[in-house]
Amino acid sequence: MLKQTIKNFVSRLFATPPSGPVRLSRDKHGIDRRLVSRHAIKVCEVLNQHGFDAYIVGGAVRDLLVGLRPKDFDVATNATPEQVKGLFRRAFIIGRRFRIVHVVYGRGREHEVIEVSTFRAYLDNAAAGQVKGNEKTSKAQLSGMQHAVDASGRVLRDNVWGPQDEDATRRDFTVNAMYYDPETQVVVDYHKGIQDAKKKTLRMIGDPATRYREDPVRIIRAVRFAAKLSQLGFSIEAKTAAPLVQSQTLLADVPQSRMFDEMLKLLQTGHAIATIEQLRKLGMAKGIYPLLDVAVERADSPFVKAALVDTDRRVNEGKPVAPSFLLACVLWEDVRKGWEDRMGRREHALPALQDSIDEVFERRIGDVSGRGKLAADMREIWVMQPRFEKRVGNTPFGMVMQPRFRAGFDFMRLRADIGEVEEALAEWWQDFQT
């Protein structure tokens, strides 16, 4: 216990910059303010007008610095969640482990959510005890403090407000810990993030092994950022990469529902092919999540590769993607094999397909997301495949009226592209639906 406390103290000591932040003006950092969301700018303006500090932070600043157009914008402020909520008409406090505010602008597909977080303190168990034991800490401050770390060092709750420099220290990578003031157009950098961005390096703030213990999902984030930024020549610093494989065991303590969501982020953010390359390069092709293992294993097969390439293309064109479609592609090999085996035993086609699907859900997906809408959509895509063979009578008209017809057709189109079904079949349905 004492050894761990000392290690945490040393890690914190060296993670905190001794000489204060670097502040770069517009002519030094080169960020084009026109690429910044007007809603994110508006949130900062409102907070500033009410006496609070507010900055665009994290991935958006990183992307702006390296020449990418950010898709999402986060704001960090010294206002509490309750204070933020009180300043905006459509603002909602979410989360328990990490309380933040979603400020919503617009409606429908055109809506934008600006995520606003309060500056957090960088505390371990020992530091939290010191803060709570401080006689100068007011009861009001203590009542807002919710910070807990388990025996392994994993942060369970992180709702202790603090100064900006500590907020920067508790973030993960240096290139994600910079703050941009849209009013003055100054970038505030505590951990040489701008320097690392120029060197195209992903570097963890503090001791990497300790930071992975605090939040094991950082392991997955390291892979995701490396994949996203690999197109620009970024790579993970050796010291940051070294504990990744050994730290994978920590992911067993992460809730399965969150792991499922993190898997989808790896495969559906427009960099699926690059992500799989990174996983293999880092020696992490297996062991993160069972369904991801299957995707990586089959990524070179013509059908799954075509699905991954198509998903990346759609994301980068700003088109929507559905997890049901990609997962249906990844698991089609299992469904088809089980279906063919049952047909070989002279079972009727549709019941054989349904039984094969049930078996795949049980074996590959289980209880995490194998129920509900995702499962229903996957099942519909699969069940539609033999029905495409029927092109007489009213069947084609009934098919195109189904809500998931387009997904089912796109699935069949990919099958035709790799020669699993005749090209003429895909062309017939393309003509019929148009």
N, C-alpha and C positions, 0 to 999 in steps of 0.2 A: 504493500500500500504506500509506504514511504517512498520507495523507489519510483513508483508511478507518479506520485505527487511531484517529486523532484524533476522527473522527465517532463511532465506537463509544464512546470514552471520554466524550465530551460527553453522548451519549445516556444512558450509564450514570449519569453524574454527576447529570443532571436527573431521571432516573427514580427515584433513591433519595431517599426523604423525609428532609429535614434535621432534623426536629424529633421524630422517633420516632412510634410509632403512637398512634392514638386508641383508647381502651378504653371501650366502652359497656356499661353494666349492663342487666339485663333491663327495668327501667322506662324506659330510653331507647330501646332498639332494638325492643322489643315482640315478639320471637320467642316463639312458643308451643312449649315443649319437648315437648308431647304430640304434635306433628307430626314430631318427630325419630325416625328409626328406632331401635328399642330395640337392634338389633344394632350400629348405629354407636356408640351410647352405650356398649355393652358393650366394644367394641374400645378406645374411649378409656379406659374404666375399667381394663381389664387393663394397658394400656400405662402409665397413671399409677401403678398399684400396683407396677409394676416399675421405677419411677424415671424414666420417660420423659415428655416433653411430648406431648400428643396433642390435636388439634383437628379438628372437622368443617370442611371447607374447600370453597371453590369454588362451583359452581352451586347446591348444596343451600342454602348460606348465603344466596346471592342470592335464591333462590326463597322461602325462609322470610321474608326481609325484605320482599319485595313482595307477600306474601300468597298465593303458590302452594304447592301441596303437592309437594315434591320426589319424583322417582321413583327417583333414585339418590343414594347418599351416599358421599362420599370422605373419608378421614381423612389428615391430614398429621402427621408425627411426627419427632422427632430420633433415633429408633431406626433402625438400618440394616435393609435387607430381611432379612438373616439373623437379626437379633435379633427382628424382628417374627414371622418364620416360626416361630421357636423357642417362641413364647408361645401359639400356637393350634394346635389339633388338626388342623383342615382349613385350611391356609394354603399358598399356592403362589406362588413367585416367578416372574413372567412378564416377558417383554420383554428386549431386548438394548440397543436405543437408549435406552430409558427403563425401568429396572428398577423394578417395583412388586410389591406383594404382594396377592393376592386372598384374603381371609378369607371362607370360605363357611359359611353357616348354613342348615340345613334341606336338604330334598331335593325333587326333582321341580319342579313348577310353583311351589311355595311357597318355593323356596330364595331366598336373598338373598346377593349378593356385595358385600362392603364392600372398596373399593379403597383400599389404604394405601400412601402414598408417603412417602419420606424427604425432609426439607427439602433443597432443592437450592441450590447456590451460583450466583450470577449472574456468569458468566465469559464473556468473549470470548477470542479467541486470545491477545491481549497479556496479559490478566489471568491466563489459565491458565499462561502462561509464567512470570509473576512468582511465582505460587503454587508452581510446581514448582521454581523457583530459590531459594525461601526456605529458608534453612538450618534454620529452626525446624520445617519441615514434616517429620513423621516418615515413615519408610519405610512404616509401616502405612497412613498416610493416603494416601500417593502410590499405593500398590498398589490402593486403592479408587477412584482418580480416573480417570474415563474421560470426557473432554470433548474434542470436536473440532468445529471450524467450518470449512466449506470456503471457497474464495476468494470466493464470492458472499455469505458471511455466514450461510449456512444451518447450523443446528446439526445435526450428524450423530450425536453421542452426548451424553448429558446425565446422567451418573452421578457428579457431584461433589457430595458432601454439604456443606451450609453452614448458616448461621443462618436463623432464621425470616424476618428482614427481607429477606434476599437471595432467599429462596424466594418471598416476595411480589412482589419486583421482577421475577423472571423469568416470572411468570404474565402472561396476556395483557391482559384487561380489568380495570379497577379494581373492577367489581362482582363479579368472579370471584376477587378476591385478598383476601378477608376470612376470618378464622378464628373459629370459634365453639367455646367450651369448654362442653360440656354439663354439666359439674359445677358450675362457678361461674356459668354462663350469661352470660359476658362475650364480647362480639365485639371482636376485635382487627383494626384497620383501618389499614394503612400508607399507602394511596394515595387517600384520600378516596372510597372505594367507597360508603360509606353516603350521603355527600353527593350522589354521582352517582346513586345509586338514588332518592333523593328528587327529584332533578331529572329523573329518567327519561332518563338519558344513558348511552350506551355509549361509553366512552373508553378508548383503548389506553394502557397504561403505557409511558412513554418515547416515542421517535420511532416513529410508526406504520410508516413505510417500512422502517426497520431491523428492526422486530419481524416484519414480513411476510417479510423476507428470511431471518430466523432460522428461521422455520417457515411456509412458504407456506400450509399448511392453515389458518392463522389467518384467511386471506381468506374461506374458506368458513365458518369458525366465526362471523365477524362477521355474515355474512348470516343464519346459522341463529339466532343469539341475537337479532338484530334482528327476525326473523320471529316467534320465540317470544314476545318481550316487546312486540311491537307492539300486542297486545291490551290492554296496560296503558298504552299511550301512549309507550313508549320509542322513541328514535331514535338513530342513530349520530352522534356528534359530528363536525362538519365536518372537523376536522383528521384524525380517524381514518378518515373515508370518502374523503378526497381521493386517497390513493395506491391505492385498491382496484383501479380499472380498469387502471391502468398496471402494477400488481403481478401481474395475472392471468397474465402470461407465466411467472412463477416456478413456476406449477403444472405446467408441462411437465416439471420435474425430480422431481415427486412420483411414486412408483411407481403404475402404473395400478390395481393391486389396491386400494391405499389410496384412490385417487380414486373408485373404484367404491363403496367402503364409505361415503365421505363423501357421495356423491351420494344414497345410500339414506337417510342420516341427514337430509338436507335434505327428502326426500319422505316419510319414514315416522316422523316424530317427532310427528305430530299437527298440523303447521303447514304443510302442503304448499301450500295456497292462498296463505297469507301469505308463504311463501318466494318463490313465483313473483312476487308483487307487489313484494317487496323487490328481487329480481334486476332486474326491469324498472325500478324506481325508481332503482336505483344505476347503471344502464347496463351491467349484467352479464348480460343475457339470453342472450348467446352467448359462448363461449370458455372456459368452466370445464371442461366435460366433454361430449363429443359426444352421449351419450345424454341428459344433462340438457338440452342444447340442444333436442333433439326434444321432451322433456316440456314445456319452457317454450313452444316454438313451438305445440304442440297443446293447451295448457292451456285455451284458450277453446272448443275443439271440444266438442260436447255429450258425447261418449263419454268422453274423457279427463277433462273437468271433473267428470263424474259419478263417475269412479273416484277422483279426488283428494279430492273431498268425502267420499266413502264411506270412504276411508282415514283421513282426519282424524277422522271420526266414530268409527270403530272404535278408533283409538288413544285417543281421549279417553274412551271408554267402558271402557277397560281390556281390550279384546279383541285377540287376536293378529292381526298382519298379515304377509303373505308378500310378499317382493320379487317373486317370480315372477308374482303376480297383477297388481300395479300395472304392471310392465314389459310384461306381456302386453297390458294395456289400451293402454299408450302406443304399442306397436308393431303393434297390430291393424290399423291403417290400411294399413301396408305389406304385412302378410300377406294381408289381404283383397284388396287391389288386385292383387298378384301372382297370387293364386288365381283371381280373376275373369279376368285376362288369359289365363291358361293354359286356363281353361275355355272362353274365347272361341276358343281355337285347337283346341278339341274334345279336349283331354286329359281323361283320366278324373279324376273328382273328387278321390279320396283321394290318388293320386300327385301331382296338381297342387297340392294343399294342402301335402303334404310338401315338394315342391320349393320352393314359395314360402317355407315356414318356413326351410329350409336357406339360402336366399338372404338372408333377413332376418338370421339369425344371423351370417352371414359379413359382411354389410355394416354392420350396426348395433352388434353386440356384440363380434365378433372373439374373441380368445383369453382375454380377461379373465375373463368368467364365462359365456361361451357354451357351456361344457361342463359336465358333471356334473349335479347334482340340479336346480339352478336352470333349466338348459336343458330338462331332462326334464319338469319341472313346467309350464313355459311351453308346451312342445310338446303336452302332454296336454290342457291347457286349450283350446288352439286346435283340436286334432284332434277334441275332443269336440263342438264346435259343430255340424257337420252331422249328427252322430249324434242330437242332440236332436230332429231332424225325424222320426226313426223311432220311432213310438209303438205298434207292433204286435209281437206275438209275445213272445219272451224278451228282446228288446233293452232295454226299460226296466229290467228286473230286473238285467241285467248292468251297466247304466250306474250304478245307484245303489250297486252293490257296489264300484265303483272308488274307490281311496283319494282321488283328486282330484275326485270327483264334486261335492262342495260348492263348490269353487273354480270348476269348470266351469259349474255352475248359476248361481252368483253373477255370473259373466261374462255368461252368456246373459241373466240378469235385467236387467243394465245395458243390454244391447243392446235388450231389449224396452222399457225405460224411455225410450229415445231414438227408438223407432220403427224400429229396424233389423230386428227380427223382430216377429212378431205378439204382442200381449199375451196372447192365448189360449194360446200355446205355453208361456209362462212360468207361467201359472196352472195349466195341465195338469200340468206337472212339479212345481209346488209341492204340488198335491193328491196326486199319485202318491207322492211321497217321504214324505209325512206320513201 
